[in-house]
Amino acid sequence: MKKDKKVVKMKKSIESKNLIHIKKLRVLIILIVLIFLALIVRIGFIQFVQGNYLKEQAYQQQTINQIISPKRGNIYDSTGKAIAIGAQVDTITINPAKIVKDKDIDTKDYKEKVAKGLSEIFELDYEEVLKKVSSNSQVETIAKKVEQEKVDKLKEWMKENEISVGINIDEDTKRYYPYGNVASSVIGFCGNDNQGLSGIEATWESVLTGTPRKNCKFKR
């Protein structure tokens, strides 16, 4: 009889322990299900409620919209010779936030190196260039209407110094007058923004000018 009582007690003890384990397992499963449901709700909220807003924010952070000047139409004389020509050049811009290194002290040296290179290539004041390179602006313009020779020099310098981000070469246009000042009072001239200011350039502005286009590019 004593043996039977002991067996019953042991069985009850084992069953009690099993019940505790089962309860713990149920609680754990319920917690996992609740967490899973919370994640699904959160994902659904982000996807369907905040989706468009977050997509727009990401797009703005990753891209830069720049207005590219249109190529201005040529002016010809009565014999068909071009007396005013619109040619493609480039504008050099930088993204200061991209000109960085892992450590602050390395970043300072790196920015000084970039400023020195740009100031020498484009014959600019070093301190002014360094101020732009060190600024908090999204984009800073270094040089406008740059000839191909200097653009090639910049590309070579970037390659030698293994610089692939932070410096941009953007399309632009420039006005040339093959015959210099000949008939300049009649032909007129353009300002820095390629807008006709006098003569034929101003009179026929609506015909000669093109439509500015927006260049959407990913930040480098």
C-alpha positions, 0 to 999 in steps of 0.5 A: 500500500505504501508503494502505491501511495508513493507512485501516485504522489510521483505521478501527480508531481510529474503531471504538475510539472508538465502542466507548468511547462505546458502553460509556459509554452502557451504563454510563449506561443501567445507572446510570439503570435502577438509580436508577429501580429504587431509586426504585421500591423506595423508593416501594413501601416508603413506600407499603406499609410506612410508608404507614399510619404516615406517614398518621397522622403527617400527620393529627395534624400537620394537625388538632386534636381538641377536645372540644365541650361538649354543649348541656345540656337546659332545665328547665321549671316546672309551667306550661311556662316555662323556668327554666334554659336551655342556650344556645350561646356560643363559646370563643376559642382560638389556635394560637401557632405560626400567629401568625408572620411571615417575620422574627423581629422582625416576628413579635415585633411581630405577637404583641404586636399580637394580644395587645393586640387580644385583651386589649382585646376580652375585657378580659384582662391583656395580659401574660397574653395575650402569654405565651399568644400567645408560648408553644410550646403547640399550643393556648391558650385565651383566653376561655371562654363568650364572648357573641355581641357579643364574638365579632362584635367579634373577627371585625371586628377580625380582618377589619380587621387581615387576620388569618385564621389562628391565632385560632379561634372554637369552639362552646361552651354556657352555662347561663342562669337567666331568673329569677335567684335565684328557686327557686335552692335547688331548681333548683341550678346548674352549674359552668364545665364545665356539670356540675350541682353542686346541686339539680335540676341535679345530681339529673337530671344524667344526663338534662340532660347531653348527650354530648360530641363531638369536633371534628376541625378542620384547623389554621389 
